[in-house]
Amino acid sequence: MTARKASHAGSWYTDDGPTLSRQLQSWLDRVPNPIDGVGEIPKPGARVIIAPKRIFLLGPSHHLYLPNCALPPASTTKYATPLGPLALDTTTLSSLRATTQFSPLPLPADEAEHSLEMHLPYIAHLLSLSSSSPETPPPLLTPILVGSTSPSAERAYGALLAPYLRDEANVFIVSSDFCHWGLRFDYTYYLPSSSPSAEGGISLSAKQYKHRPPTDPPIHASIAKVDRMCMDAVESGRHDAFLDVLKRTGNTVCGRHPIGVVMAAMEALAGEGRFRFVRYERSGEVQGVGESSVSYASAFAVV
């Protein structure tokens, strides 16, 4: 049996367990409660991460081209973290493999990918805080790497995963950043204040706008507006609405496919639950065409 290494520990985040635990707790302690416009977290009836029996973790594939979704092979039974290993749900993974709808995820490709791994320390830390007794088995992890899925594939995977989403013993975590803006991301979409819709946007070129960047609105405000369009579409609960705004803006939401799969799953449950965004940040406020930023957004849904 094989354990996936914490391959990004020591570079993307510390590989020292006690230090990592302190960092995570310090960040979690800063989360306000109640949250403006939402109220107390968790919401009544929410399946918080301290309670489930199973955790489904979906993330986008950055290194391995996939037209579908992929699962770790049966030989991989644990995901390592600096805070201790997380056991995989081999029974659920076996059932999903039996559908023949999932590709195998080779271990080297799994270890090269960061979208799933970056959530593992948080999961391990929160589970360590919630462990009630040595006799209580910890929740098991079901990682799913989502490729460049078509709209029809997202609906198919959503229907397949919907029974698991409905099960109150399960929690789903979706990994995604939002807009990656800048020449280095090959995305410089800009929406002028005068534009009545997303179709009125333009791509900014370094040659044309290097010395006179647009100011109505500033570039960072345009980025936020386009992100907000995508967030509104997610909050609408309509999978097609999310796909439409992505098509109209080209927004580089890296986790658009796993988001789409879970939105399709919620629609398959007759629209049970909708995402609600509670935080939005960017790595910087872009003023000029030569600058770049990555957006981050947090949302939850109770199904």
Residue pairs with C-beta under 8 A, 6 or more apart in sequence:
1 75
1 76
1 77
1 78
2 75
2 76
2 77
2 78
2 107
3 76
3 77
3 78
3 79
3 80
3 85
4 72
4 76
4 78
4 79
4 80
4 107
4 110
4 111
5 80
5 111
6 15
6 79
6 80
6 81
6 82
6 117
6 120
7 111
7 112
7 117
8 114
8 117
8 118
9 15
9 81
9 82
12 114
12 118
13 20
13 118
13 121
14 20
14 23
14 82
15 82
16 82
17 82
17 83
17 84
20 82
20 83
20 121
20 125
21 83
21 125
21 128
24 121
24 122
24 125
25 125
31 41
33 40
33 41
34 40
34 41
35 41
35 278
38 276
38 278
41 278
41 300
42 48
43 300
43 302
45 302
46 300
46 302
47 168
47 170
47 171
47 302
48 171
49 55
49 123
49 126
49 127
49 130
49 139
49 171
49 173
50 126
50 127
50 129
50 130
51 130
51 171
52 139
52 169
52 170
52 171
53 139
53 140
53 169
53 170
54 89
54 92
54 139
54 140
54 141
54 142
54 164
54 167
54 169
54 170
54 171
55 123
55 139
55 140
55 141
55 142
55 170
55 171
55 172
55 173
56 142
56 144
56 161
56 164
56 170
56 171
56 172
56 173
57 116
57 119
57 123
57 141
57 142
57 143
57 144
57 173
57 175
58 144
58 145
58 146
58 172
58 173
58 174
58 175
58 258
58 261
58 262
59 113
59 115
59 116
59 119
59 143
59 144
59 145
59 146
59 174
59 175
59 176
59 255
59 258
60 115
60 145
60 146
60 147
60 175
60 176
60 254
60 255
60 256
60 257
60 258
61 70
61 113
61 115
61 145
61 146
61 147
61 148
62 113
62 114
62 115
62 254
63 109
63 112
63 113
64 70
64 105
64 106
64 109
64 112
64 113
64 145
64 147
65 147
65 148
66 103
66 145
66 146
66 147
66 148
67 147
67 148
67 149
67 150
67 153
68 101
68 102
68 103
68 147
68 149
68 153
68 157
69 101
69 102
69 103
69 144
69 145
69 146
69 147
69 149
69 157
69 261
70 102
70 103
70 104
70 105
70 144
70 145
70 147
71 93
71 96
71 97
71 102
71 103
71 104
71 105
71 143
71 144
71 145
72 88
72 93
72 105
72 107
72 110
72 143
73 104
73 105
73 106
73 107
74 90
74 93
74 94
74 97
76 88
76 107
76 110
77 87
77 88
77 90
78 85
78 86
78 87
78 88
79 85
79 86
79 88
79 116
79 117
79 120
79 141
79 143
81 120
81 121
81 124
82 121
83 121
83 124
83 125
83 128
84 124
84 128
86 120
86 123
86 124
86 127
86 138
86 141
87 138
87 140
87 141
88 140
88 141
88 142
88 143
89 140
89 141
89 142
90 140
92 140
92 142
92 164
93 142
96 102
96 142
96 144
96 160
99 160
101 156
101 157
101 160
102 144
103 147
105 145
110 116
110 145
113 145
115 145
115 175
115 176
115 254
115 255
116 143
116 145
116 175
118 175
119 173
119 175
123 141
123 173
127 138
127 139
131 138
139 171
144 258
146 157
146 255
146 257
146 258
146 261
147 257
148 257
149 157
149 257
149 260
149 261
151 239
151 240
151 243
151 260
154 239
154 257
154 260
154 261
154 263
154 264
155 239
155 264
155 267
155 268
157 261
157 264
157 265
158 239
158 260
158 261
158 262
158 263
158 264
158 265
158 266
158 267
158 268
159 264
159 265
159 268
161 261
161 262
161 265
162 265
162 266
162 268
162 269
164 170
164 172
165 172
165 262
165 265
165 266
165 269
165 303
166 269
166 272
166 303
172 262
174 255
174 258
174 259
174 262
175 255
175 258
176 253
176 254
176 255
176 256
176 258
176 259
176 297
177 253
177 254
177 255
177 294
177 295
177 296
178 227
178 230
178 231
178 251
178 253
178 280
178 294
178 295
178 296
178 297
179 187
179 223
179 226
179 227
179 251
179 252
179 253
179 282
179 293
179 294
179 295
180 187
180 252
180 254
180 292
180 294
180 295
181 187
181 188
181 189
181 219
181 223
181 252
181 286
181 292
181 293
181 294
181 295
182 188
182 286
182 291
182 292
182 293
183 206
183 289
183 290
183 292
184 292
185 252
185 292
187 250
187 251
187 252
188 203
188 204
188 205
188 289
189 201
189 202
189 203
189 204
189 222
189 226
189 249
189 250
189 251
190 201
190 202
190 203
190 204
190 214
190 219
190 222
191 198
191 200
191 201
191 222
191 225
191 226
191 249
192 200
192 201
192 202
192 214
192 216
192 217
192 222
193 216
193 217
194 200
194 216
195 201
197 248
198 226
198 229
198 245
198 248
198 249
199 248
201 222
201 226
201 249
204 213
204 214
204 219
204 289
205 289
206 289
206 290
209 289
210 288
210 289
210 290
213 219
213 287
213 288
213 289
214 222
217 225
218 285
218 286
218 287
219 286
219 287
219 288
219 289
219 291
220 282
220 284
220 285
220 286
220 287
220 293
223 282
223 286
223 293
223 295
224 280
224 282
224 295
226 249
226 251
227 251
227 280
227 295
227 297
228 280
229 245
229 249
229 251
230 242
230 245
230 246
230 249
230 251
230 253
231 277
231 280
231 297
231 299
232 245
233 241
233 242
233 244
233 245
234 242
234 259
234 263
234 275
234 277
234 299
235 274
235 275
235 276
235 277
235 299
236 242
236 274
237 263
237 266
237 267
237 271
237 273
237 274
237 275
238 263
238 267
239 260
239 263
239 264
239 267
242 256
242 259
242 260
242 263
243 260
245 251
246 253
246 256
253 259
263 275
266 272
266 273
266 274
266 301
266 303
269 303
272 303
273 301
273 302
273 303
274 301
275 299
275 300
275 301
276 299
276 300
276 301
277 297
277 298
277 299
278 298
278 299
278 300
279 296
279 297
279 298
280 295
280 296
280 297
280 298
281 295
281 296
281 297
282 293
282 294
282 295
282 296
283 293
283 294
283 295
283 296
284 291
284 292
284 293
285 293
286 292
286 293
